[in-house]
Amino acid sequence: MKKIMPWLDLLNDVTATDFPARRDRIAALMEQATEPTNNAAHLLAEAYVEGCKLEGDANAHWSIKEIEQAQLCSG
């Protein structure tokens, strides 16, 4: 499974939150969308919405500077 939002792992005390698990659920949705029997458009839309929510929640938990630094460092 491809790791999405790797910058989350670089944020202070992220392991004390549910953010890594939420990110993994989003990645699982994206993986399911690649299977031919699934409704890819619906799964990708759900993953997109959940990703936006997760990033918004991260912005409420950490400063924009901390998030931007983590994003830059994650490559």
C-alpha positions in Angstrom: 0.0 0.0 0.0 1.4 3.4 -1.0 2.0 5.7 2.0 0.1 9.0 1.7 0.7 12.1 3.7 4.1 10.9 5.0 4.6 14.3 6.6 2.1 13.3 9.4 4.8 11.1 10.8 7.1 14.1 11.3 4.7 16.0 13.5 5.3 16.2 17.3 3.3 13.6 19.3 1.3 12.4 16.2 1.3 8.9 17.7 -0.8 10.2 20.5 -3.5 11.0 18.0 -5.7 9.0 15.6 -4.2 10.8 12.6 -1.9 7.9 11.4 -4.8 5.4 11.6 -7.1 7.8 9.7 -4.4 8.3 7.1 -4.1 4.5 6.7 -7.8 4.2 6.2 -7.6 6.8 3.4 -4.8 4.8 1.8 -6.9 1.7 2.1 -9.8 3.4 0.3 -7.5 4.4 -2.5 -6.1 0.9 -2.8 -9.7 -0.5 -3.0 -10.4 1.9 -5.8 -7.8 0.1 -7.9 -9.7 -3.1 -7.8 -11.9 -3.6 -10.9 -15.0 -4.8 -9.0 -15.2 -1.7 -6.9 -16.8 1.7 -7.6 -13.5 3.6 -8.0 -15.0 7.0 -8.4 -17.0 6.7 -5.2 -14.0 5.4 -3.2 -11.6 8.0 -4.6 -14.1 10.8 -3.8 -14.5 9.4 -0.2 -10.7 9.2 0.2 -10.4 12.8 -1.1 -13.0 14.1 1.4 -11.4 12.2 4.3 -8.0 13.5 3.3 -9.2 17.1 3.3 -10.8 16.5 6.8 -7.6 15.0 8.1 -5.5 17.9 6.8 -7.9 20.4 8.3 -7.8 18.6 11.6 -4.0 18.6 11.5 -4.1 22.4 10.9 -6.2 22.8 14.0 -3.8 20.6 16.0 -0.4 21.9 14.8 0.7 25.3 13.6 0.9 26.0 9.8 4.6 26.4 10.2 5.0 23.0 11.8 2.9 21.3 9.0 4.7 23.1 6.2 8.1 22.1 7.7 6.9 18.5 8.0 5.7 18.5 4.4 9.0 20.0 3.1 11.0 17.4 5.0 8.9 14.5 3.9 9.9 15.1 0.3 
